[in-house]
Amino acid sequence: MQSILTCVIQNHDEKILFLAVVVCAIGICASSAIASHAARSEGLTRRQWALASIVASGCTAWATHMIALLAFEPGMAAGFEPVLTALSLLLVIGGIGAGVWLAIGQRRRARRFAAGAILGLGITALHYVGQASYRVTGHVSWDMGLVVGSILASLALSGLGMVAAGERSHALRRGSIPLLLGSIVVLHLCGMTAMVLVYDPQVPLPENAVAPSTIAPIIATVSFGLLILAFVGLRMTLNARAQLRRDRERLRELASVALEGLAVCDEAGITTANRSLELLSGMAQAELIGLSLTRLLPGLVLADLPEQEERDAELIDRSGQSVPVRVLRKDIAIGHKRQTVVAFRDQRERLRSEARLRALAFTDVVTGLANRARFGDLLAHHAAALREQNVGLAVLMLDLDRFKFVNDTLGHAMGDELLRKVAARLRSAISEEDVVARLGGDEFAVLLLGVTDAAGPQKIAARIVEAIDRPFLLDGQLIHVGVSVGVAIAPAGGSTDGSRPAELLRNADLALYKAKAEGKGTFRMFEPALAERMLARSRMEADLRRALDVGEFELHFQPLVDVQTGEVTAAEALIRWRHPEQGLIAPADFIPLAEETGLIVPLGAWVLRTACTQAMAWPRAIKVAVNLSPVQFRDDRLPETVAGILKATSLEADRLELEITEGVLLDDEERTLAMLTKLRAIGVGLSMDDFGTGYSSLSYLRRFPFSKIKIDRSFVRLLPDDVESAAIIRAIITMGAGLGMATTVEGIETAEQYAFVAAEQCGQVQGYHVSRPLPSAAFLGFLTGLEAAA
């Protein structure tokens, strides 16, 4: 170290050495400015300026070295060998070019270090080839320890300098210039110290040696060229900065009208931000400028964000609160410099809207309860976890009683208010962990969790029935409704009621059906027998549909006779089902199912058509009576259907009697009157069937155009001994006669009963005493037998 200091202080002209430093600084500025301009350019222009920057860097290193050699005072005559001097310039330009080319676009530190070492080799070649060109009148020897040490130190410093130049940190990048300068200084000082000169007057200078006074103008010209390049580079840098300011200002003006937050960033941080980002972050423009993007978006690496691809992120505002945003990155050129624009889209309103949509999708809008979809999801989730829990669950299906009456009479607004009050009572009847949902209409469902036995669900079902049974106050009126509840349980680890959601819902529905069938206003637990009955019902429905297609139905006819003459005046058509496996099935076993499924409409039309067709084979004086189901009667096309069948079968209208039960008359009196009037206009007879068993009212007989009353068999069973039954039948016969209506008594099974109604002047009788219902052929034989007996 002492020898190096001695070499610098005693063997160099300090002024010329200072000039070398000045030239080096000017050259570095020129090279950097031109390199920056090359980075801002594109295409051929970029390559040309990059080449100029490399040449300028080489010339800087060469001029600095040569001026430092001129500053050296060897104490004897000296000169420069021209070929080696020129070769040193070419070697340093080539080394710098190779190192820069190898380092361009590289992020791997090992690759950049290798590039720096190659660049260092070029500088090393410059120094030692340049020193080798130095000629003196004496002998030259070398301290190889210093030579090798200087080369290794210089290569290390050059490699580290190139590594620092490629780092993201601005502070590290600024450290690259001192490292590269250090490599040059180490080479020169150590190289000059390692060179030992011994004066020998016998050794002359080579004839081709160039004197320092001759080479100085060349070095000065190169240095002046570097100065000019420095000024050009400075001018380009100033222009670029001015353009950058103008572009940023223009970008800020454009960005200020954007709804999204926009930030222009370089590797050091945010350089420009718009008003929307200020509002989004809660920071002023001055606070955002220079702020690292990771402060706003912690955990997000900008370089890892694909260009023009949106990502969800969390923005941390000034108060430290998290704001959900979507981030989009785009690299653009601003003032001939590549910068990154980051767009921030506030997602709070979108997330709130999505939350509202999810709530609407899974919430009943009237009651605020979970809807069918949400209930299904929760049931599926908890049912799937049954095997892993030591408790079970229960499903309660609820159906309000008399809700339709409230909704129809008081209006839908009052109906909705009633549903809300029902929902409130249901919530109060269950625990917070349980779920209550409205499935639609007046149907509700409850999911009970943590069920250990059947007693808990039964207790809650009873509590619900009691809660809903209490009157509701709606618009100053006390409204009474009730609720029917079906309960299905799925114990932990398995279930007798079925653990799959579809099974639980079906089983709870079956229990609800049973509760409604047994009087409503109560609850019933699911039993396996209910499923068996439902399965049997499903099979019968399928058989019923098949029977319609293949023609398994047939008609039997029960005669109606005139009490006084004993002659057959009519016959009632009664349907029978001849099942291929079960034999003859009575109407009471399948007619209710046909009415429930809607099959009664095509079945009733078949009965009417068949009865009219077969009646054409009877004597003209005998009428045919056909029962109409309430479902058939609600069909507005019934009059057209009856008229069409009469026309198709050629049966006279006055030979057809349609029997209608009293229950039909309760639905809609005005519509019923219109329907009966249309049927009567066709010419058919109308008979009120089962009179006395329903809501018998004299107003029905006065308003509706009936031609006959049929007294139900329930009044005949105790005749003639029961005084009350006798009085009722006597009163009905007398009333019918007074209204001009014929009277038929059903269920006559004994001679005594026949004699009683004959004595009371009844018009017709029907029952086993006269004849059982007979197949068509047997009925014709019965008529033939009566004619023969007469």
C-alpha positions in Angstrom: 0.0 0.0 0.0 2.9 2.3 0.8 4.5 1.7 -2.5 1.2 2.5 -4.3 0.9 5.8 -2.4 4.6 6.6 -3.2 3.9 5.9 -6.9 0.9 8.2 -6.9 2.4 11.1 -5.0 6.1 11.1 -6.2 5.9 9.7 -9.7 2.8 11.5 -11.1 2.1 15.0 -12.2 -0.9 15.9 -10.0 -2.4 18.4 -12.4 -2.4 15.9 -15.3 -3.7 13.2 -13.1 -6.6 15.5 -12.0 -7.2 16.1 -15.7 -7.5 12.3 -16.2 -10.2 12.2 -13.5 -12.1 15.1 -15.1 -12.0 13.4 -18.5 -13.1 10.2 -16.9 -16.1 11.9 -15.2 -17.0 13.7 -18.5 -16.8 10.4 -20.4 -18.9 8.6 -17.9 -21.6 11.3 -18.1 -21.5 11.2 -21.9 -21.7 7.4 -22.0 -24.5 7.2 -19.5 -26.5 9.9 -21.3 -26.1 8.2 -24.6 -27.0 4.8 -23.1 -30.1 6.3 -21.6 -31.1 7.8 -24.9 -30.6 4.4 -26.5 -32.8 2.8 -23.9 -35.5 5.4 -24.7 -35.2 4.7 -28.5 -36.4 1.8 -30.5 -35.4 -0.2 -33.6 -32.3 0.8 -35.6 -31.9 4.1 -33.8 -31.6 2.2 -30.5 -28.9 0.0 -31.8 -26.9 2.9 -33.3 -27.0 4.9 -30.0 -26.1 1.8 -28.0 -23.1 1.3 -30.2 -22.1 4.9 -29.7 -22.5 4.5 -26.0 -20.1 1.5 -26.0 -17.5 3.3 -28.2 -17.8 6.3 -25.8 -17.3 4.1 -22.8 -14.2 2.5 -24.4 -12.8 5.9 -25.4 -13.4 7.2 -21.9 -11.5 4.3 -20.4 -8.7 4.7 -23.0 -8.4 8.5 -22.7 -8.3 8.3 -18.9 -5.6 5.6 -19.0 -3.5 7.4 -21.5 -3.7 10.8 -19.7 -2.7 9.0 -16.5 0.3 7.6 -18.3 1.1 11.1 -19.5 1.0 12.2 -15.9 3.6 9.5 -15.0 7.1 10.9 -14.5 9.6 8.0 -15.1 12.7 10.2 -14.8 13.9 9.3 -18.3 12.8 9.7 -21.9 9.6 7.9 -22.7 7.2 7.2 -25.7 4.4 5.0 -26.9 4.4 2.1 -29.3 1.6 3.0 -31.8 0.3 -0.5 -32.7 -0.1 -1.6 -29.1 -1.6 1.8 -28.2 -4.3 1.5 -30.9 -4.9 -2.2 -30.0 -5.6 -1.3 -26.3 -8.4 1.0 -27.5 -9.9 -1.7 -29.6 -9.6 -4.3 -26.8 -11.4 -2.1 -24.3 -14.2 -1.2 -26.7 -14.7 -5.0 -27.6 -14.6 -6.0 -23.9 -17.2 -3.4 -22.9 -19.4 -4.3 -25.8 -19.2 -8.0 -25.0 -20.0 -7.4 -21.4 -22.9 -5.1 -22.1 -24.4 -7.5 -24.7 -24.2 -10.4 -22.3 -25.8 -8.4 -19.5 -28.8 -6.9 -21.4 -32.1 -8.2 -20.1 -30.6 -10.5 -17.6 -32.0 -10.8 -14.1 -29.8 -13.7 -12.9 -27.0 -12.3 -10.8 -24.5 -15.0 -11.9 -25.0 -14.1 -15.6 -24.6 -10.4 -14.8 -21.4 -11.1 -12.7 -20.0 -13.0 -15.7 -20.8 -10.1 -18.0 -19.1 -7.7 -15.6 -16.0 -9.9 -15.5 -15.8 -9.9 -19.3 -16.2 -6.1 -19.2 -13.4 -6.1 -16.6 -11.2 -8.2 -18.9 -11.6 -5.5 -21.6 -10.5 -2.8 -19.2 -7.6 -5.0 -17.9 -6.5 -5.5 -21.5 -6.6 -1.8 -22.0 -4.4 -1.1 -19.0 -1.7 -3.8 -19.4 -1.6 -3.6 -23.2 -1.4 0.2 -22.9 1.4 -0.1 -20.3 3.1 -2.6 -22.5 3.1 0.1 -25.3 5.0 2.5 -22.9 8.7 2.7 -23.9 11.6 4.2 -21.9 15.4 4.5 -22.2 16.0 1.6 -19.8 14.8 -1.7 -18.7 11.2 -2.6 -17.6 10.3 -5.3 -15.1 7.1 -6.3 -13.4 6.0 -7.2 -9.9 3.7 -10.1 -10.9 2.1 -10.3 -7.4 0.7 -6.8 -7.9 -0.3 -7.5 -11.5 -2.2 -10.7 -10.6 -3.8 -9.1 -7.5 -4.9 -6.0 -9.5 -6.4 -8.2 -12.2 -8.4 -10.3 -9.7 -9.5 -7.3 -7.7 -10.5 -5.4 -10.9 -12.5 -8.4 -12.3 -14.3 -8.8 -8.9 -15.2 -5.1 -8.8 -16.4 -5.1 -12.4 -18.6 -8.2 -11.8 -20.1 -6.7 -8.7 -20.7 -3.4 -10.5 -22.6 -5.1 -13.2 -24.6 -7.1 -10.7 -25.5 -3.8 -8.9 -26.5 -2.2 -12.2 -29.2 -4.8 -12.8 -30.8 -4.7 -9.3 -34.3 -3.3 -8.7 -33.2 -1.1 -5.9 -32.3 2.4 -7.0 -29.7 2.7 -4.3 -27.9 -0.5 -5.4 -27.9 0.7 -9.0 -26.3 3.9 -8.0 -23.5 1.9 -6.3 -22.6 0.3 -9.6 -20.6 3.4 -10.9 -18.2 3.6 -7.9 -17.6 -0.1 -8.3 -16.7 0.2 -12.0 -14.6 3.3 -11.3 -12.9 1.4 -8.5 -11.9 -1.4 -10.9 -10.3 1.1 -13.2 -8.4 2.9 -10.4 -7.2 -0.4 -8.9 -5.8 -1.5 -12.3 -4.0 1.8 -13.0 -2.5 2.3 -9.6 -1.5 -1.3 -9.1 -0.3 -1.6 -12.7 1.9 1.5 -12.5 3.3 0.5 -9.1 4.0 -3.0 -10.4 6.0 -1.6 -13.3 9.7 -1.2 -12.3 11.8 1.1 -14.5 15.7 1.0 -14.5 17.5 3.7 -16.5 20.1 2.4 -19.0 21.6 5.0 -21.4 22.6 2.1 -23.6 18.9 1.4 -24.4 17.5 3.9 -26.9 13.8 4.6 -27.6 12.4 2.6 -30.6 12.4 4.6 -33.8 8.5 4.1 -34.1 7.8 5.3 -30.6 5.4 8.2 -30.5 6.5 11.0 -28.2 4.1 12.2 -25.5 4.0 15.6 -27.1 2.7 13.9 -30.3 0.1 11.6 -28.7 -1.2 14.3 -26.5 -3.2 16.1 -29.2 -4.8 12.7 -30.1 -5.8 12.2 -26.6 -7.1 15.8 -26.4 -9.2 15.3 -29.5 -10.8 12.1 -28.0 -11.4 14.0 -24.8 -12.9 16.9 -26.6 -15.2 14.5 -28.5 -16.2 13.0 -25.2 -17.0 16.5 -23.9 -19.1 17.2 -27.0 -20.9 13.9 -26.4 -21.5 14.8 -22.8 -23.1 18.1 -23.9 -25.2 16.2 -26.5 -26.2 13.6 -23.9 -27.0 16.3 -21.4 -29.2 18.1 -23.9 -31.0 14.8 -24.8 -31.4 14.0 -21.1 -32.9 17.4 -20.4 -35.2 17.1 -23.4 -36.3 13.7 -22.3 -37.0 14.9 -18.8 -39.0 17.8 -20.1 -40.9 15.5 -22.4 -41.5 13.1 -19.5 -42.9 15.9 -17.4 -45.2 17.0 -20.3 -46.3 13.4 -20.9 -46.9 12.8 -17.2 -48.9 16.0 -16.9 -51.0 15.1 -20.0 -51.4 11.6 -18.6 -52.5 13.0 -15.3 -55.0 15.3 -17.0 -56.4 12.3 -18.9 -56.3 10.1 -15.9 -58.2 12.6 -13.8 -61.4 12.0 -15.8 -61.1 8.2 -15.3 -63.3 6.6 -12.7 -60.6 4.0 -11.9 -57.6 4.9 -9.8 -54.4 5.2 -12.0 -50.8 5.3 -10.9 -47.8 5.7 -13.2 -44.9 3.8 -11.6 -41.2 3.2 -12.2 -39.0 0.9 -10.3 -38.5 3.5 -7.5 -42.2 3.9 -6.9 -45.2 6.0 -7.9 -44.5 9.0 -10.1 -48.0 10.1 -11.0 -51.5 9.4 -9.6 -54.9 10.6 -10.6 -57.7 12.1 -8.5 -59.6 8.8 -8.3 -56.6 7.1 -6.6 -56.3 9.9 -4.2 -59.9 9.4 -3.2 -59.5 5.6 -3.1 -56.4 5.7 -0.9 -57.3 8.7 1.2 -53.9 10.2 0.3 -53.0 13.5 -1.4 -51.0 13.6 -4.6 -47.9 14.7 -2.7 -48.1 11.7 -0.4 -48.5 9.3 -3.3 -45.6 10.6 -5.4 -42.5 8.5 -4.5 -44.6 6.0 -2.5 -43.7 2.4 -3.1 -46.5 0.4 -4.7 -46.1 -2.3 -2.2 -47.3 0.2 0.5 -50.6 0.3 -1.3 -50.7 -3.3 -2.4 -48.8 -5.4 0.1 -47.9 -8.8 -1.1 -48.4 -8.0 -4.7 -45.2 -8.2 -6.9 -45.8 -5.9 -9.9 -43.4 -7.8 -12.1 -45.3 -11.0 -11.5 -48.6 -9.4 -12.6 -49.2 -10.4 -16.3 -49.8 -7.4 -18.5 -53.5 -6.6 -19.2 -54.7 -9.3 -16.9 -56.9 -8.3 -14.0 -56.2 -9.6 -10.5 -58.0 -9.2 -7.2 -56.0 -7.5 -4.5 -56.4 -5.5 -1.2 -55.5 -1.8 -1.2 -54.4 -0.4 2.2 -55.6 3.2 2.5 -54.2 5.9 4.6 -56.0 4.8 7.8 -54.8 1.2 7.3 -58.2 -0.1 6.2 -58.4 -2.7 3.5 -60.2 -1.8 0.3 -61.0 -4.6 -2.2 -59.8 -3.7 -5.7 -59.1 -5.2 -9.1 -55.7 -4.4 -10.4 -54.6 -4.1 -14.1 -51.1 -3.5 -15.3 -49.9 -2.0 -18.6 -46.4 -1.0 -19.7 -46.3 2.2 -21.8 -43.7 4.6 -23.1 -43.7 8.0 -21.4 -41.2 10.5 -22.6 -39.2 7.8 -24.4 -39.1 5.8 -21.1 -40.9 2.6 -20.4 -43.1 3.0 -17.3 -45.9 1.0 -15.8 -49.4 2.2 -15.4 -51.5 0.4 -12.7 -55.2 0.7 -12.7 -57.2 0.3 -9.5 -60.9 -0.5 -9.8 -62.9 -0.2 -6.5 -64.8 -3.4 -5.9 -66.8 -2.4 -2.8 -70.0 -1.6 -4.6 -69.7 -4.7 -6.8 -69.2 -6.9 -3.8 -72.1 -5.2 -2.0 -74.3 -5.8 -5.1 -73.2 -9.4 -5.3 -73.9 -9.9 -1.6 -77.4 -8.4 -2.2 -77.9 -10.7 -5.2 -76.8 -13.7 -3.1 -79.2 -12.6 -0.4 -82.0 -12.3 -2.9 -81.2 -15.7 -4.4 -81.3 -17.4 -1.0 -83.9 -15.3 0.9 -87.6 -15.2 0.7 -88.6 -11.6 -0.2 -91.8 -11.6 1.8 -90.7 -13.1 5.1 -86.9 -12.6 5.1 -86.5 -16.3 5.8 -84.3 -18.7 3.9 -86.0 -19.8 0.6 -86.3 -23.3 -0.9 -82.8 -23.2 -2.6 -81.1 -22.1 0.6 -83.0 -24.7 2.7 -82.0 -27.4 0.2 -78.3 -26.4 0.4 -78.3 -26.3 4.2 -80.1 -29.7 4.4 -77.7 -31.3 2.0 -74.7 -29.9 3.9 -75.9 -31.1 7.4 -77.2 -34.4 6.0 -73.8 -35.2 4.5 -72.1 -34.6 7.9 -74.4 -37.0 9.8 -72.0 -39.9 9.8 -69.3 -37.8 11.4 -71.6 -36.4 14.2 -73.0 -38.0 17.3 -76.3 -36.1 16.9 -79.0 -36.2 14.2 -81.3 -33.8 12.6 -85.0 -33.5 11.8 -87.1 -31.9 9.1 -90.5 -30.3 9.8 -92.8 -29.6 6.8 -95.5 -27.0 7.6 -98.7 -26.1 5.8 -101.0 -23.3 7.0 -104.7 -24.2 7.4 -107.3 -21.7 6.0 -104.6 -19.4 4.5 -106.2 -19.5 1.1 -109.4 -18.1 2.7 -107.6 -15.2 4.3 -105.6 -14.5 1.1 -108.8 -14.5 -1.1 -111.0 -12.6 1.2 -108.7 -10.0 2.7 -106.3 -9.6 -0.2 -102.7 -10.5 -1.0 -101.2 -7.6 1.1 -102.9 -9.0 4.2 -101.9 -12.5 3.2 -98.2 -11.3 3.0 -98.5 -9.6 6.4 -99.9 -12.8 7.9 -97.0 -14.8 6.4 -94.5 -12.3 8.1 -96.2 -12.8 11.4 -96.2 -16.5 11.0 -92.5 -16.4 10.2 -91.8 -14.4 13.4 -93.6 -16.9 15.5 -91.8 -19.8 13.9 -88.4 -18.1 14.6 -89.4 -17.7 18.2 -90.4 -21.4 18.5 -86.9 -22.7 17.5 -83.4 -22.1 18.7 -80.9 -19.8 16.9 -78.9 -22.7 15.4 -82.0 -24.2 13.7 -83.2 -23.1 10.3 -86.7 -22.0 9.3 -87.5 -21.4 5.6 -90.5 -20.5 3.4 -90.7 -22.9 0.5 -93.5 -21.0 -1.3 -97.1 -20.1 -0.9 -98.2 -21.1 2.7 -95.5 -23.9 2.9 -92.7 -23.6 5.5 -90.0 -25.9 6.5 -87.8 -26.2 9.7 -84.4 -27.9 10.0 -83.7 -28.9 13.5 -80.0 -29.6 14.3 -78.5 -31.5 17.3 -81.4 -34.0 17.5 -80.7 -36.8 20.0 -84.2 -38.5 20.1 -87.7 -38.1 18.8 -88.9 -36.2 21.9 -87.2 -33.0 20.9 -88.8 -32.6 17.5 -92.2 -33.6 18.8 -92.0 -31.0 21.5 -91.0 -28.3 19.0 -93.7 -29.4 16.5 -96.3 -29.1 19.3 -94.9 -25.7 20.2 -95.3 -24.6 16.6 -98.9 -25.8 16.4 -99.7 -24.0 19.6 -98.0 -20.8 18.4 -99.8 -20.6 15.1 -103.1 -21.6 16.6 -103.2 -18.3 18.6 -105.2 -15.6 16.7 -103.3 -13.0 14.6 -104.2 -9.3 14.7 -104.3 -8.0 11.1 -105.5 -4.5 10.4 -107.7 -4.5 13.5 -109.1 -7.9 12.8 -108.5 -11.2 14.7 -107.6 -13.9 12.1 -107.5 -17.5 13.0 -105.4 -19.9 11.0 -103.8 -23.2 12.0 -100.9 -25.3 10.9 -100.3 -28.9 10.1 -96.8 -30.3 10.6 -95.1 -33.4 9.4 -91.9 -34.5 11.1 -89.1 -36.8 9.7 -85.9 -37.6 11.7 -82.5 -38.6 10.6 -80.5 -39.9 13.6 -76.7 -39.7 13.7 -74.9 -42.3 11.7 -78.0 -43.4 9.8 -81.8 -43.0 9.8 -85.0 -44.9 9.9 -86.6 -42.0 8.2 -83.8 -41.8 5.5 -80.8 -39.6 5.7 -80.7 -38.3 2.1 -82.2 -34.9 1.7 -84.7 -36.0 -0.9 -85.9 -38.9 1.4 -86.2 -36.6 4.4 -88.3 -34.1 2.5 -90.5 -36.8 1.0 -91.0 -38.5 4.4 -91.8 -35.1 6.1 -94.3 -34.4 3.3 -95.9 -37.8 3.9 -96.2 -37.1 7.6 -97.7 -33.7 6.8 -100.2 -35.3 4.4 -101.3 -37.6 7.3 -101.6 -34.6 9.6 -103.9 -32.8 7.2 -105.9 -35.9 6.5 -106.5 -36.5 10.2 -108.1 -33.1 10.9 -105.4 -30.5 10.4 -104.1 -28.3 13.2 -101.8 -31.0 14.5 -98.5 -32.8 13.8 -97.6 -36.3 12.8 -94.4 -38.2 12.9 -93.2 -40.1 9.8 -93.9 -43.9 9.9 -92.6 -46.5 7.4 -96.2 -47.5 6.8 -96.8 -44.0 5.3 -94.1 -44.7 2.6 -95.6 -48.1 1.9 -99.1 -46.5 1.4 -97.6 -43.9 -0.8 -95.8 -46.6 -2.8 -99.1 -48.4 -3.2 -100.8 -45.2 -4.2 -98.1 -44.6 -6.9 -98.5 -48.0 -8.2 -102.3 -47.6 -8.3 -101.9 -44.3 -10.2 -99.7 -46.0 -12.8 -102.2 -48.8 -13.1 -105.0 -46.3 -13.4 -103.4 -44.6 -16.3 -102.7 -47.9 -18.0 -106.3 -49.0 -17.4 -107.5 -46.0 -19.3 -105.3 -46.8 -22.2 -106.1 -50.6 -22.4 -109.8 -50.4 -21.5 -110.0 -52.2 -18.1 -113.0 -50.2 -17.0 -116.6 -51.4 -17.4 -120.0 -50.1 -16.4 -122.6 -51.8 -14.2 -126.2 -50.6 -14.1 -128.5 -50.5 -11.0 -132.2 -50.2 -11.9 -134.5 -47.5 -10.5 -138.1 -48.6 -10.4 -141.4 -46.8 -10.1 -142.7 -47.5 -6.6 -146.3 -47.8 -7.6 -146.0 -49.9 -10.8 -142.7 -51.7 -10.2 -141.5 -50.9 -13.7 -137.9 -49.9 -14.4 -137.8 -46.3 -15.3 -134.1 -45.6 -15.2 -130.7 -47.1 -14.4 -127.7 -45.6 -12.7 -124.4 -46.2 -14.4 -121.7 -47.3 -11.9 -118.1 -47.7 -13.0 -116.0 -50.8 -12.1 -112.3 -51.5 -12.6 -111.4 -55.1 -13.6 -107.8 -55.2 -12.6 -105.8 -58.0 -14.3 -104.3 -59.0 -10.9 -106.6 -57.7 -8.2 -109.9 -58.5 -9.9 -112.9 -56.2 -9.7 -112.1 -52.9 -7.8 -114.9 -50.8 -6.3 -115.2 -47.1 -7.2 -114.5 -46.0 -3.6 -111.0 -47.4 -3.9 -109.9 -45.5 -7.0 -112.2 -42.6 -7.7 -110.6 -40.3 -5.0 -107.2 -41.0 -6.6 -108.6 -40.3 -10.1 -110.0 -37.0 -8.8 -106.7 -36.0 -7.1 -104.6 -36.8 -10.2 -107.1 -35.2 -12.7 -107.7 -38.6 -14.4 -111.4 -38.2 -13.5 -111.9 -35.9 -16.5 -111.1 -38.4 -19.2 -112.5 -41.2 -17.1 -115.8 -39.3 -16.6 -116.0 -38.6 -20.3 -115.6 -42.4 -21.0 -118.4 -43.2 -18.5 -120.7 -40.7 -20.0 -120.1 -41.9 -23.6 -120.3 -45.6 -22.7 -123.5 -45.1 -20.6 -125.2 -43.2 -23.5 -124.1 -45.8 -26.0 -125.4 -48.7 -24.0 -128.6 -46.9 -23.2 -129.5 -46.9 -26.9 -130.1 -50.7 -26.6 -132.7 -50.2 -23.8 -136.4 -49.4 -24.2 -137.1 -45.8 -25.0 -138.9 -45.3 -21.6 -135.8 -46.1 -19.5 -133.4 -43.3 -18.7 -129.7 -43.5 -17.8 -128.3 -41.7 -14.8 -124.6 -40.7 -14.6 -122.7 -39.2 -11.6 -120.6 -36.1 -12.2 -117.5 -35.6 -10.1 -116.8 -32.2 -8.6 -113.6 -32.1 -10.7 -115.7 -32.7 -13.9 -118.1 -30.0 -12.8 -115.4 -27.4 -12.6 -114.5 -28.0 -16.2 -116.0 -25.1 -18.2 -116.2 -27.3 -21.3 -118.6 -29.8 -19.6 -121.8 -28.6 -21.4 -120.0 -28.9 -24.8 -118.7 -32.3 -23.8 -122.3 -33.6 -22.8 -123.8 -32.1 -25.9 -121.1 -33.7 -28.1 -121.6 -37.2 -26.6 -125.4 -37.0 -27.0 -124.9 -36.1 -30.6 -122.3 -38.8 -31.2 -124.4 -41.6 -29.5 -127.8 -40.3 -30.9 -129.3 -40.6 -27.3 -132.2 -38.2 -26.7 -131.2 -35.6 -24.1 -134.3 -36.2 -22.0 -133.1 -39.8 -21.4 -129.9 -38.6 -19.6 -129.9 -37.6 -16.0 -126.8 -36.1 -14.4 -126.4 -36.6 -10.7 -124.6 -33.9 -8.8 -123.6 -33.9 -5.1 -124.4 -31.0 -2.8 -120.7 -30.3 -2.2 -120.4 -29.0 -5.7 -122.8 -26.2 -5.0 -120.6 -24.6 -2.3 -117.7 -23.6 -4.5 -119.1 -20.7 -6.4 -122.9 -20.3 -6.5 -123.0 -17.9 -9.5 -120.7 -20.2 -11.6 -122.7 -23.3 -10.4 -126.0 -21.7 -11.4 -124.6 -20.7 -14.9 -123.2 -24.3 -15.4 -126.5 -26.0 -14.3 -128.5 -23.6 -16.5 -126.4 -24.5 -19.6 -126.8 -28.2 -18.9 -130.5 -27.9 -18.4 -130.7 -26.0 -21.7 -129.4 -29.1 -23.4 -132.4 -31.0 -22.2 -130.8 -33.4 -19.7 -132.3 -34.0 -16.3 -130.4 -32.8 -13.2 -130.6 -34.7 -9.9 -129.3 -33.6 -6.5 -127.5 -36.8 -5.3 -127.1 -37.7 -1.6 -129.5 -35.0 -0.4 -129.4 -34.5 3.3 -125.8 -35.5 4.0 -124.1 -32.3 3.2 -124.9 -28.6 3.5 -128.6 -29.1 2.5 -130.3 -25.8 2.0 -133.8 -25.0 0.7 -132.3 -22.1 -1.2 -130.4 -24.6 -3.4 -133.7 -26.2 -4.4 -135.2 -22.8 -5.1 -132.4 -21.3 -7.1 -130.9 -24.3 -9.0 -132.8 -26.0 -11.8 -132.9 -29.6 -10.3 -135.6 -32.0 -11.5 -135.0 -34.7 -9.0 -133.9 -35.3 -5.4 -132.1 -38.5 -4.3 -132.4 -39.2 -0.6 -129.2 -40.7 0.8 -129.2 -44.3 1.9 -128.1 -43.3 5.4 -131.7 -42.2 6.2 -133.1 -45.5 5.0 -131.0 -48.0 7.0 -133.2 -47.8 10.2 -136.5 -47.8 8.4 -139.3 -48.3 9.2 -138.7 -48.6 12.9 -136.6 -45.4 13.5 -139.1 -42.5 14.0 -136.6 -39.7 13.2 -135.4 -41.3 10.0 -139.1 -41.8 8.9 -139.9 -38.2 9.7 -136.9 -36.9 7.7 -137.8 -39.0 4.6 -141.5 -38.1 4.9 -140.5 -34.4 5.1 -138.2 -34.6 2.0 -140.8 -36.4 -0.1 -143.4 -33.8 0.8 -141.0 -30.9 0.1 -140.0 -32.4 -3.3 -143.6 -32.8 -4.3 -144.4 -29.3 -3.3 -141.5 -28.0 -5.5 -142.6 -30.2 -8.4 -139.5 -32.4 -8.1 -139.4 -36.2 -8.4 -137.9 -38.1 -5.4 -135.8 -41.2 -5.4 -134.8 -43.1 -2.3 -131.5 -45.0 -2.4 -130.5 -48.0 -0.4 -133.8 -50.0 -0.3 -132.7 -53.4 0.8 -135.9 -54.9 2.5 -139.6 -55.3 1.7 -140.5 -53.3 4.8 -138.4 -50.4 3.6 -140.0 -50.6 0.1 -143.5 -50.7 1.6 -142.8 -47.6 3.8 -141.6 -45.4 1.0 -144.4 -46.7 -1.3 -146.9 -45.7 1.4 -145.3 -42.2 1.5 -145.9 -41.7 -2.2 -142.2 -41.7 -3.2 -141.6 -41.7 -6.9 -138.6 -44.1 -7.4 -136.6 -46.5 -5.3 -133.1 -48.0 -5.8 -131.4 -50.7 -3.9 -130.5 -54.3 -3.4 -134.2 -55.2 -2.8 -134.8 -54.4 -6.4 -131.4 -55.4 -7.9 -127.7 -55.2 -7.4 -125.7 -53.2 -10.0 -125.5 -55.5 -13.1 -123.1 -55.7 -16.0 -124.6 -54.5 -19.2 -125.6 -57.9 -20.6 -127.1 -59.0 -17.2 -129.0 -55.7 -17.0 -130.6 -56.4 -20.4 -131.5 -59.9 -19.2 -133.0 -58.3 -16.1 -135.2 -56.1 -18.3 -136.2 -59.1 -20.4 -137.2 -61.1 -17.3 -139.4 -58.2 -16.1 -141.1 -58.0 -19.5 -141.7 -61.8 -19.4 -143.1 -61.7 -15.9 -145.4 -58.8 -16.9 
